[in-house]
Amino acid sequence: MQLFKNQTIKIYNSLSGKKEPFKTITDGYVGMYVCGPTVYSHVHLGNVRTFMSFDMVFRYLKHLGFKVRYVRNITDAGHLENDADEGEDKITKKARLEEIEPMEVVQRYTVDFHNILNTFNFLPPSIEPTATGHIIEQIELIKTIIDNGFGYEINGSVYFDVHKYNETNNYGILSKRKLEDLIHNTRELDGQSDKKNPQDFALWKKAEPQHIMRWPSPWSDGFPGWHLECTAMSTKYLGNHFDIHGGGMDLKFPHHECEIAQNQAAKGQSPVNYWMHANMLELNGQRMSKSTGNIINPTELLTGHNDKMSKAYSPSVIRFFMMQAGYRSVLDLTDAGLQSSEKGFNRLLDAIKELDTLTPSESSTLDIDSWKQKCYDAMNDDFNTPILIAHLFDAAKFIHQIKDGSQHVTIAHLNTLKTTINAFVFEVLGLTNVTEAASETDTLAGAVNVLIKLRQEARANKNFALSDQIRDELANAGIQLKDGRDGTSFSVN
């Protein structure tokens, strides 16, 4: 169903610095590229937030009926330790430190990346290309850039001539930086003598004798520059001009700026209509940093094995917490924030469970159709998930009002309420239902039900002291027993 025909989406475009109506290049189709991880270590929780933001975008566009080709790459070569084209390749360095092959590093952390994203219920991208799988395409791209006068070779390495490019183009169009300011603020670094100018960036680097990862090229045995891979892979799978390019805010400069320059130099056009950037994730009000110890990884957050949080949190609670902030906002990860999200998430799911118990009426006192459009309006406004969630909580209030008889809906409106809330909670936000939640919940329920059975046996044997002890001990642990005509149920406080 092509819902997009009746919806008008606006996307904040980093290129223009404002929200713009979303118009696809080809009607009904969306090409979206997102910069993926450099697989030399465990995926960072901040990266998870970035990829989660674009998973949400992917989900909503698919929900609207667009046919989306979502390309998210794996960087498995060429990403040096700093942006000045100096230092060691991150993967090669990790392999040297652990005394294993670079591709063992790549395999280990690619598997870890996929496992973490699967835990958070990510949809897989349409294509997940690797840098090492596209060396030929990158070499051909370099040849074109050289032929067009924007690249030069020195001592086996090839660099992009930023100053030459800036004569006819605008290097800084995305980041809003001026080349003159970059020149003024650049300090000379050791090892940059091959470049004509410090601002030039590597397209191909000649490998030193000790460098393990290397490929033959017309210029030397070496490896491609980090910025080049995304230009090669995005244009191969989405064409020279596509709809959306996304990534973290930290990639805007120099990575994405260089991508624009490379595409303009090679293809004669800017590659993307809409540049989207997700903002940072902080921890307890401060930047996450290994050097200061202010850091927590996804596994630590999921298991509770850390000194930053009071307990473990389920993947859906973490996802719900992240969706409660706009993707362009800085998000502060705190224990209090997660606890609040957990309560809100459980309240929302409890309301959804009540949907099947509601009885429709002959008429409606609630305007469900208007509420439904408000949900779409929120997502159409640059994927405003906080406002969407506010509307979902309105729906939870409606459900309780219908149940207690203070409001009424027809069967048609009740079906609209059911399909809409389920679509946005599970399909668009990517949250999981109680029946699909973490096994810890099932384990808890099983253990409590065993105690309830023991309590029932104690009462049948007139051992009221034991019966009361089981009830009181569970209450002390935050589990409230409720005796009713249909038996004993429990709730977690």
LORORO-371675 format. One record per residue (C-alpha): chain; residue number from 1; x, y, z. Coordinates in Angstrom, 2 decimals. Layout:
<atoms>
ATOM chain resi       X       Y       Z
ATOM     A  NUM       X       Y       Z
...
</atoms>
This chain:
<atoms>
ATOM chain resi       X       Y       Z
ATOM     A    1    0.00    0.00    0.00
ATOM     A    2    1.52    3.29   -1.12
ATOM     A    3    0.76    5.44    1.91
ATOM     A    4    3.47    7.92    0.86
ATOM     A    5    1.13    9.28   -1.81
ATOM     A    6   -1.00   10.83    0.95
ATOM     A    7    1.82   11.97    3.24
ATOM     A    8    4.27   14.88    2.91
ATOM     A    9    7.62   14.22    4.56
ATOM     A   10   10.08   16.94    5.51
ATOM     A   11   13.73   16.06    6.17
ATOM     A   12   16.34   18.30    7.78
ATOM     A   13   19.03   18.54    5.10
ATOM     A   14   22.50   19.19    6.54
ATOM     A   15   23.48   20.61    3.15
ATOM     A   16   20.95   23.46    3.26
ATOM     A   17   20.62   23.65    7.06
ATOM     A   18   16.82   23.50    6.96
ATOM     A   19   13.90   21.12    6.61
ATOM     A   20   12.96   20.40    3.03
ATOM     A   21   10.05   18.49    1.45
ATOM     A   22   11.23   14.97    0.61
ATOM     A   23   11.00   14.33   -3.13
ATOM     A   24   12.48   11.11   -4.41
ATOM     A   25   14.48   10.99   -7.63
ATOM     A   26   12.33    8.08   -8.84
ATOM     A   27    8.71    8.00   -7.77
ATOM     A   28    8.10    5.32   -5.15
ATOM     A   29   11.79    4.41   -4.76
ATOM     A   30   14.38    5.56   -2.20
ATOM     A   31   18.13    5.07   -2.36
ATOM     A   32   19.76    5.48    1.06
ATOM     A   33   23.41    5.06    2.02
ATOM     A   34   24.66    5.10    5.61
ATOM     A   35   28.31    4.96    6.66
ATOM     A   36   28.83    1.74    8.60
ATOM     A   37   31.41    0.74   11.23
ATOM     A   38   35.15    0.33   11.01
ATOM     A   39   35.37   -3.21   12.35
ATOM     A   40   38.47   -3.09   14.55
ATOM     A   41   36.72   -3.18   17.96
ATOM     A   42   33.36   -3.76   19.61
ATOM     A   43   30.63   -1.47   18.34
ATOM     A   44   30.29    1.69   20.42
ATOM     A   45   26.91    2.48   22.03
ATOM     A   46   26.99    5.88   20.31
ATOM     A   47   27.31    4.07   16.98
ATOM     A   48   24.34    1.90   17.94
ATOM     A   49   22.28    5.05   18.41
ATOM     A   50   23.30    6.36   14.97
ATOM     A   51   22.46    3.08   13.22
ATOM     A   52   19.22    2.83   15.22
ATOM     A   53   18.18    6.26   13.96
ATOM     A   54   18.59    5.18   10.36
ATOM     A   55   16.95    1.82   11.05
ATOM     A   56   13.94    3.87   12.18
ATOM     A   57   14.09    5.97    8.98
ATOM     A   58   14.35    2.78    6.90
ATOM     A   59   11.38    1.26    8.75
ATOM     A   60    9.17    4.33    8.31
ATOM     A   61    9.90    4.69    4.61
ATOM     A   62    9.10    1.00    4.11
ATOM     A   63    5.93    1.41    6.17
ATOM     A   64    4.84    4.19    3.83
ATOM     A   65    5.21    1.82    0.90
ATOM     A   66    8.46    3.08   -0.61
ATOM     A   67   10.74    0.49   -2.18
ATOM     A   68   13.95    1.28   -0.32
ATOM     A   69   17.45    0.17   -1.24
ATOM     A   70   19.38    0.69    1.98
ATOM     A   71   23.15    0.36    1.66
ATOM     A   72   25.30    0.34    4.81
ATOM     A   73   28.99   -0.44    4.34
ATOM     A   74   31.59   -2.26    6.40
ATOM     A   75   34.98   -0.50    6.56
ATOM     A   76   37.56   -3.27    6.69
ATOM     A   77   40.60   -1.41    5.30
ATOM     A   78   42.02    2.06    4.80
ATOM     A   79   40.80    3.84    7.94
ATOM     A   80   43.95    5.34    9.44
ATOM     A   81   44.29    6.48   13.04
ATOM     A   82   43.72   10.16   12.29
ATOM     A   83   42.16   12.27    9.58
ATOM     A   84   45.49   13.65    8.37
ATOM     A   85   46.26   10.45    6.41
ATOM     A   86   48.86    9.54    8.98
ATOM     A   87   49.30    6.72   11.46
ATOM     A   88   48.57    3.05   11.16
ATOM     A   89   45.52    1.40    9.67
ATOM     A   90   43.18    0.70   12.62
ATOM     A   91   42.55   -2.92   11.62
ATOM     A   92   46.21   -3.62   10.87
ATOM     A   93   47.20   -2.16   14.24
ATOM     A   94   44.66   -4.34   16.07
ATOM     A   95   45.91   -7.42   14.18
ATOM     A   96   49.52   -6.62   15.07
ATOM     A   97   48.67   -6.14   18.76
ATOM     A   98   46.72   -9.41   18.95
ATOM     A   99   49.13  -11.28   16.64
ATOM     A  100   46.39  -12.44   14.27
ATOM     A  101   45.50  -11.85   10.63
ATOM     A  102   43.70   -8.57    9.81
ATOM     A  103   40.79  -10.52    8.34
ATOM     A  104   40.42  -12.33   11.67
ATOM     A  105   39.94   -8.94   13.29
ATOM     A  106   37.41   -8.01   10.61
ATOM     A  107   35.49  -11.26   11.00
ATOM     A  108   35.40  -11.10   14.80
ATOM     A  109   34.08   -7.56   15.04
ATOM     A  110   31.75   -7.81   12.04
ATOM     A  111   30.05  -10.77   13.75
ATOM     A  112   29.91   -8.77   17.00
ATOM     A  113   28.41   -5.80   15.15
ATOM     A  114   25.68   -7.95   13.62
ATOM     A  115   24.94   -9.70   16.92
ATOM     A  116   24.49   -6.41   18.75
ATOM     A  117   22.25   -4.94   16.05
ATOM     A  118   20.17   -8.13   15.94
ATOM     A  119   19.73   -7.88   19.71
ATOM     A  120   18.24   -4.42   19.25
ATOM     A  121   15.90   -5.70   16.52
ATOM     A  122   17.50   -3.88   13.57
ATOM     A  123   16.34   -4.69   10.06
ATOM     A  124   19.28   -5.78    7.87
ATOM     A  125   20.24   -3.36    5.10
ATOM     A  126   19.49   -4.25    1.49
ATOM     A  127   23.23   -4.42    0.71
ATOM     A  128   26.21   -4.44    3.08
ATOM     A  129   29.33   -4.01    0.92
ATOM     A  130   32.91   -4.04    2.22
ATOM     A  131   35.80   -1.78    1.31
ATOM     A  132   38.08   -4.74    0.50
ATOM     A  133   35.43   -6.15   -1.83
ATOM     A  134   35.53   -3.00   -3.97
ATOM     A  135   39.22   -2.28   -4.52
ATOM     A  136   38.84   -2.39   -8.32
ATOM     A  137   36.02    0.17   -8.25
ATOM     A  138   38.10    2.47   -6.06
ATOM     A  139   41.13    2.23   -8.35
ATOM     A  140   38.97    3.09  -11.37
ATOM     A  141   37.51    6.05   -9.50
ATOM     A  142   40.99    7.33   -8.70
ATOM     A  143   41.97    7.07  -12.38
ATOM     A  144   38.97    9.22  -13.33
ATOM     A  145   39.75   11.83  -10.68
ATOM     A  146   43.36   12.05  -11.92
ATOM     A  147   42.23   12.28  -15.56
ATOM     A  148   39.87   15.12  -14.64
ATOM     A  149   42.75   17.05  -13.08
ATOM     A  150   41.83   16.77   -9.41
ATOM     A  151   44.26   14.09   -8.28
ATOM     A  152   48.05   13.75   -8.36
ATOM     A  153   50.53   10.96   -7.67
ATOM     A  154   53.71   11.36   -5.62
ATOM     A  155   56.02    8.50   -4.62
ATOM     A  156   53.36    5.86   -5.15
ATOM     A  157   50.60    7.64   -3.22
ATOM     A  158   47.71    9.57   -4.80
ATOM     A  159   46.16   12.67   -3.25
ATOM     A  160   43.08   14.75   -3.97
ATOM     A  161   44.00   18.34   -4.87
ATOM     A  162   41.63   20.30   -2.63
ATOM     A  163   42.95   23.70   -3.75
ATOM     A  164   42.50   22.88   -7.45
ATOM     A  165   39.01   21.55   -6.73
ATOM     A  166   38.08   24.68   -4.79
ATOM     A  167   38.85   26.87   -7.79
ATOM     A  168   35.66   25.67   -9.49
ATOM     A  169   33.75   24.08   -6.60
ATOM     A  170   33.05   24.72   -2.94
ATOM     A  171   35.09   22.53   -0.61
ATOM     A  172   33.18   23.09    2.63
ATOM     A  173   29.69   23.21    1.17
ATOM     A  174   28.41   20.64    3.69
ATOM     A  175   30.33   21.56    6.83
ATOM     A  176   30.14   25.30    6.10
ATOM     A  177   33.91   25.59    6.50
ATOM     A  178   36.02   27.84    4.30
ATOM     A  179   39.25   26.57    2.80
ATOM     A  180   40.97   29.82    3.78
ATOM     A  181   40.17   29.13    7.44
ATOM     A  182   41.34   25.53    7.13
ATOM     A  183   44.65   26.74    5.68
ATOM     A  184   45.06   29.25    8.50
ATOM     A  185   44.32   26.67   11.21
ATOM     A  186   46.38   23.81    9.78
ATOM     A  187   49.68   23.00   11.43
ATOM     A  188   52.39   21.12    9.61
ATOM     A  189   52.53   17.44   10.52
ATOM     A  190   55.39   15.05   10.08
ATOM     A  191   54.98   12.82    7.07
ATOM     A  192   52.92   15.29    5.03
ATOM     A  193   55.77   16.45    2.83
ATOM     A  194   54.46   14.45   -0.15
ATOM     A  195   51.29   16.50   -0.32
ATOM     A  196   51.13   19.74   -2.26
ATOM     A  197   49.01   21.15    0.55
ATOM     A  198   48.16   19.88    4.06
ATOM     A  199   44.43   20.01    3.24
ATOM     A  200   44.78   17.45    0.43
ATOM     A  201   43.59   13.98    1.36
ATOM     A  202   44.70   10.51    0.30
ATOM     A  203   42.98    8.59   -2.45
ATOM     A  204   45.62    5.86   -2.44
ATOM     A  205   48.44    5.24    0.02
ATOM     A  206   51.63    3.38   -0.82
ATOM     A  207   52.06    0.58    1.72
ATOM     A  208   55.16    0.54    3.85
ATOM     A  209   57.03   -2.80    3.94
ATOM     A  210   55.47   -3.73    7.29
ATOM     A  211   51.91   -2.95    6.14
ATOM     A  212   50.00   -6.23    5.83
ATOM     A  213   46.90   -5.12    3.92
ATOM     A  214   47.95   -4.15    0.39
ATOM     A  215   46.74   -4.42   -3.17
ATOM     A  216   48.42   -3.79   -6.55
ATOM     A  217   47.55   -0.60   -8.38
ATOM     A  218   48.96    1.49  -11.24
ATOM     A  219   50.77    3.62   -8.65
ATOM     A  220   52.05    1.17   -6.03
ATOM     A  221   51.19   -1.77   -3.86
ATOM     A  222   49.03   -0.02   -1.31
ATOM     A  223   45.51    0.59   -0.06
ATOM     A  224   42.69    3.07   -0.73
ATOM     A  225   41.96    6.15    1.34
ATOM     A  226   39.12    5.92    3.83
ATOM     A  227   36.92    8.60    2.18
ATOM     A  228   37.10    6.91   -1.21
ATOM     A  229   35.32    3.66   -0.33
ATOM     A  230   31.95    5.27    0.39
ATOM     A  231   31.99    7.20   -2.89
ATOM     A  232   32.79    4.01   -4.81
ATOM     A  233   30.22    1.81   -3.09
ATOM     A  234   27.35    4.29   -2.81
ATOM     A  235   27.48    5.18   -6.49
ATOM     A  236   27.89    1.55   -7.58
ATOM     A  237   24.70    0.44   -5.84
ATOM     A  238   22.61    3.63   -5.85
ATOM     A  239   23.84    5.49   -8.94
ATOM     A  240   25.76    8.73   -9.31
ATOM     A  241   22.85   10.66   -7.81
ATOM     A  242   20.70    9.22   -5.01
ATOM     A  243   18.25   10.33   -2.33
ATOM     A  244   19.69   10.08    1.20
ATOM     A  245   23.16    9.81    2.70
ATOM     A  246   23.35    9.37    6.46
ATOM     A  247   25.88    8.99    9.23
ATOM     A  248   26.99   10.33   12.58
ATOM     A  249   27.53   14.05   13.14
ATOM     A  250   31.25   13.40   13.52
ATOM     A  251   31.45   12.30    9.87
ATOM     A  252   30.22   15.57    8.41
ATOM     A  253   33.82   16.81    8.18
ATOM     A  254   36.06   15.66    6.71
ATOM     A  255   34.54   12.33    5.61
ATOM     A  256   31.31   13.46    3.99
ATOM     A  257   32.84   16.68    2.73
ATOM     A  258   35.45   14.60    0.92
ATOM     A  259   32.78   12.32   -0.51
ATOM     A  260   31.05   15.28   -2.11
ATOM     A  261   34.35   16.52   -3.55
ATOM     A  262   35.27   13.09   -4.93
ATOM     A  263   31.88   12.61   -6.59
ATOM     A  264   31.90   16.10   -8.03
ATOM     A  265   35.43   15.61   -9.34
ATOM     A  266   34.73   12.18  -10.86
ATOM     A  267   31.09   12.40  -11.93
ATOM     A  268   30.58   16.13  -12.36
ATOM     A  269   27.67   16.28   -9.90
ATOM     A  270   26.88   16.25   -6.19
ATOM     A  271   25.95   12.71   -5.19
ATOM     A  272   23.09   13.21   -2.74
ATOM     A  273   19.91   15.25   -2.39
ATOM     A  274   19.50   14.90    1.40
ATOM     A  275   22.36   14.64    3.89
ATOM     A  276   21.22   13.42    7.31
ATOM     A  277   23.34   13.38   10.48
ATOM     A  278   22.50   11.75   13.81
ATOM     A  279   23.79   13.45   16.94
ATOM     A  280   25.94   12.16   19.79
ATOM     A  281   25.14   10.02   22.79
ATOM     A  282   26.49   11.24   26.14
ATOM     A  283   26.81    9.31   29.41
ATOM     A  284   25.71   11.01   32.63
ATOM     A  285   26.07   14.47   31.14
ATOM     A  286   29.56   13.99   29.72
ATOM     A  287   31.09   12.86   26.47
ATOM     A  288   31.77    9.13   26.30
ATOM     A  289   35.51    8.57   26.44
ATOM     A  290   37.75    5.57   27.02
ATOM     A  291   40.49    7.83   28.38
ATOM     A  292   38.29    9.18   31.20
ATOM     A  293   36.50    5.90   31.87
ATOM     A  294   33.14    7.52   31.12
ATOM     A  295   32.00    4.75   28.82
ATOM     A  296   29.65    1.80   28.71
ATOM     A  297   29.31   -0.73   25.90
ATOM     A  298   26.04   -2.30   24.70
ATOM     A  299   26.67   -5.67   26.36
ATOM     A  300   27.40   -4.05   29.73
ATOM     A  301   24.18   -2.07   29.49
ATOM     A  302   22.17   -5.17   28.55
ATOM     A  303   23.63   -7.40   31.28
ATOM     A  304   23.90   -4.82   34.06
ATOM     A  305   27.58   -5.70   34.54
ATOM     A  306   28.83   -2.11   34.87
ATOM     A  307   29.35    0.59   37.46
ATOM     A  308   27.22    3.22   35.70
ATOM     A  309   23.72    1.77   35.98
ATOM     A  310   21.74    0.22   38.84
ATOM     A  311   20.41   -2.72   36.81
ATOM     A  312   20.22   -4.39   33.42
ATOM     A  313   17.88   -3.02   30.77
ATOM     A  314   16.19   -4.92   27.98
ATOM     A  315   16.94   -4.10   24.31
ATOM     A  316   13.46   -2.67   23.76
ATOM     A  317   13.68   -0.42   26.82
ATOM     A  318   17.02    0.95   25.55
ATOM     A  319   15.56    1.38   22.08
ATOM     A  320   12.48    3.10   23.50
ATOM     A  321   14.76    5.42   25.50
ATOM     A  322   16.69    6.36   22.38
ATOM     A  323   13.50    6.92   20.36
ATOM     A  324   12.28    9.39   23.01
ATOM     A  325   14.82   11.91   21.69
ATOM     A  326   14.98   13.27   18.16
ATOM     A  327   17.81   11.82   16.09
ATOM     A  328   19.38   15.29   15.67
ATOM     A  329   19.44   15.94   19.43
ATOM     A  330   22.28   15.14   21.81
ATOM     A  331   21.00   12.34   24.07
ATOM     A  332   22.23   11.87   27.64
ATOM     A  333   22.20    8.24   28.77
ATOM     A  334   21.40    8.06   32.49
ATOM     A  335   20.10    5.45   34.91
ATOM     A  336   17.16    7.68   35.84
ATOM     A  337   16.30    8.20   32.18
ATOM     A  338   16.36    4.47   31.47
ATOM     A  339   14.22    3.70   34.53
ATOM     A  340   11.66    6.27   33.40
ATOM     A  341   11.66    4.80   29.88
ATOM     A  342   11.20    1.30   31.28
ATOM     A  343    8.09    2.37   33.20
ATOM     A  344    6.71    4.20   30.17
ATOM     A  345    7.44    1.29   27.85
ATOM     A  346    5.71   -1.19   30.17
ATOM     A  347    2.74    1.14   30.53
ATOM     A  348    2.42    1.35   26.75
ATOM     A  349    2.63   -2.42   26.29
ATOM     A  350    0.10   -2.99   29.07
ATOM     A  351   -2.33   -0.71   27.23
ATOM     A  352   -1.76   -2.55   23.94
ATOM     A  353   -2.53   -5.86   25.67
ATOM     A  354   -5.88   -4.40   26.74
ATOM     A  355   -6.89   -3.71   23.12
ATOM     A  356   -8.31   -7.20   22.59
ATOM     A  357  -10.50   -6.86   25.69
ATOM     A  358  -12.27   -3.70   24.50
ATOM     A  359  -15.91   -3.77   23.42
ATOM     A  360  -16.91   -1.52   20.50
ATOM     A  361  -19.98    0.74   20.64
ATOM     A  362  -22.52    2.01   18.12
ATOM     A  363  -20.85    5.44   18.03
ATOM     A  364  -17.51    7.08   18.80
ATOM     A  365  -16.72    9.82   21.28
ATOM     A  366  -13.01    9.82   20.29
ATOM     A  367  -11.65   11.17   16.99
ATOM     A  368   -9.37    8.22   16.18
ATOM     A  369   -8.81    9.27   12.56
ATOM     A  370   -7.46   12.64   13.69
ATOM     A  371   -5.19   10.91   16.24
ATOM     A  372   -3.91    8.56   13.52
ATOM     A  373   -2.93   11.47   11.27
ATOM     A  374   -1.16   13.15   14.17
ATOM     A  375    1.08   10.07   14.40
ATOM     A  376    1.94   10.38   10.72
ATOM     A  377    2.40   14.15   11.02
ATOM     A  378    4.99   13.59   13.76
ATOM     A  379    7.02   11.15   11.66
ATOM     A  380    6.60   13.30    8.56
ATOM     A  381    8.21   16.18   10.45
ATOM     A  382   11.82   14.97   10.13
ATOM     A  383   11.04   11.64   11.85
ATOM     A  384   10.01   13.25   15.15
ATOM     A  385    9.81   10.13   17.31
ATOM     A  386    9.38   12.03   20.64
ATOM     A  387    6.14   13.59   19.39
ATOM     A  388    5.03   10.24   17.96
ATOM     A  389    5.57    8.59   21.35
ATOM     A  390    3.53   11.34   23.03
ATOM     A  391    0.66   10.48   20.67
ATOM     A  392    1.09    6.79   21.46
ATOM     A  393    0.68    7.57   25.15
ATOM     A  394   -2.49    9.47   24.21
ATOM     A  395   -3.67    6.21   22.65
ATOM     A  396   -2.88    4.35   25.89
ATOM     A  397   -5.11    6.86   27.70
ATOM     A  398   -7.86    6.28   25.11
ATOM     A  399   -7.65    2.54   25.71
ATOM     A  400   -8.12    2.93   29.46
ATOM     A  401  -11.02    5.35   28.90
ATOM     A  402  -12.74    2.93   26.55
ATOM     A  403  -12.23    0.12   29.04
ATOM     A  404  -13.75    2.05   31.95
ATOM     A  405  -16.64    3.24   29.79
ATOM     A  406  -15.90    6.96   29.88
ATOM     A  407  -15.24    6.96   26.11
ATOM     A  408  -16.68    4.91   23.26
ATOM     A  409  -15.52    3.86   19.77
ATOM     A  410  -17.11    1.99   16.90
ATOM     A  411  -15.63   -1.28   15.67
ATOM     A  412  -14.13    0.56   12.68
ATOM     A  413  -12.40    3.08   14.93
ATOM     A  414  -11.29    0.33   17.31
ATOM     A  415   -9.66   -1.50   14.37
ATOM     A  416   -7.99    1.72   13.28
ATOM     A  417   -6.65    2.22   16.80
ATOM     A  418   -5.31   -1.35   16.91
ATOM     A  419   -3.63   -1.35   13.50
ATOM     A  420   -2.12    2.12   13.92
ATOM     A  421   -0.66    1.68   17.40
ATOM     A  422    0.75   -1.74   16.48
ATOM     A  423    2.25   -0.39   13.25
ATOM     A  424    4.02    2.51   14.94
ATOM     A  425    5.17    0.68   18.08
ATOM     A  426    6.41   -2.55   16.51
ATOM     A  427    6.89   -1.85   12.80
ATOM     A  428    8.19    1.74   12.79
ATOM     A  429    9.86    2.13   16.20
ATOM     A  430   11.07   -1.47   16.07
ATOM     A  431   10.09   -2.33   19.65
ATOM     A  432    9.26   -5.91   20.59
ATOM     A  433    6.10   -7.26   22.15
ATOM     A  434    5.98   -8.76   25.64
ATOM     A  435    5.70  -12.22   24.10
ATOM     A  436    8.92  -11.54   22.23
ATOM     A  437   10.73   -9.81   25.10
ATOM     A  438   13.90  -10.94   26.80
ATOM     A  439   13.86  -14.43   28.30
ATOM     A  440   14.49  -12.88   31.75
ATOM     A  441   10.82  -11.89   31.89
ATOM     A  442    9.69  -15.45   31.16
ATOM     A  443   12.13  -16.79   33.74
ATOM     A  444   10.79  -14.41   36.39
ATOM     A  445    7.18  -15.35   35.61
ATOM     A  446    8.03  -19.03   35.84
ATOM     A  447    9.75  -18.63   39.20
ATOM     A  448    6.92  -16.54   40.68
ATOM     A  449    4.30  -19.02   39.45
ATOM     A  450    6.16  -21.82   41.24
ATOM     A  451    6.00  -19.79   44.48
ATOM     A  452    2.32  -19.07   43.91
ATOM     A  453    1.68  -22.80   43.56
ATOM     A  454    3.62  -23.50   46.78
ATOM     A  455    1.60  -20.80   48.54
ATOM     A  456   -1.65  -22.34   47.33
ATOM     A  457   -0.54  -25.73   48.66
ATOM     A  458    0.41  -24.16   52.01
ATOM     A  459   -3.03  -22.55   52.29
ATOM     A  460   -4.74  -25.81   51.37
ATOM     A  461   -2.79  -27.47   54.20
ATOM     A  462   -3.76  -24.59   56.53
ATOM     A  463   -0.10  -23.56   56.80
ATOM     A  464   -1.00  -19.88   56.82
ATOM     A  465    2.34  -18.82   58.29
ATOM     A  466    4.19  -20.16   55.23
ATOM     A  467    1.55  -18.73   52.90
ATOM     A  468    1.94  -15.26   54.43
ATOM     A  469    5.73  -15.56   54.40
ATOM     A  470    5.78  -16.27   50.62
ATOM     A  471    3.47  -13.30   50.00
ATOM     A  472    5.50  -10.96   52.21
ATOM     A  473    8.90  -12.01   50.86
ATOM     A  474    7.71  -11.46   47.30
ATOM     A  475    6.35   -8.05   48.29
ATOM     A  476    9.73   -7.12   49.74
ATOM     A  477   11.27   -8.06   46.40
ATOM     A  478    8.85   -5.74   44.57
ATOM     A  479    6.40   -8.43   43.41
ATOM     A  480    2.80   -7.91   44.45
ATOM     A  481    0.43  -10.91   44.58
ATOM     A  482   -3.24  -10.34   43.80
ATOM     A  483   -5.79  -12.96   44.88
ATOM     A  484   -8.99  -13.06   42.84
ATOM     A  485  -11.86  -15.31   41.87
ATOM     A  486   -9.85  -16.60   38.90
ATOM     A  487   -6.76  -17.36   40.97
ATOM     A  488   -3.64  -15.45   41.96
ATOM     A  489   -1.85  -13.06   39.61
ATOM     A  490    1.19  -10.84   40.20
ATOM     A  491    2.61   -7.51   39.16
ATOM     A  492    6.14   -6.10   39.38
ATOM     A  493    6.33   -2.75   41.15
</atoms>
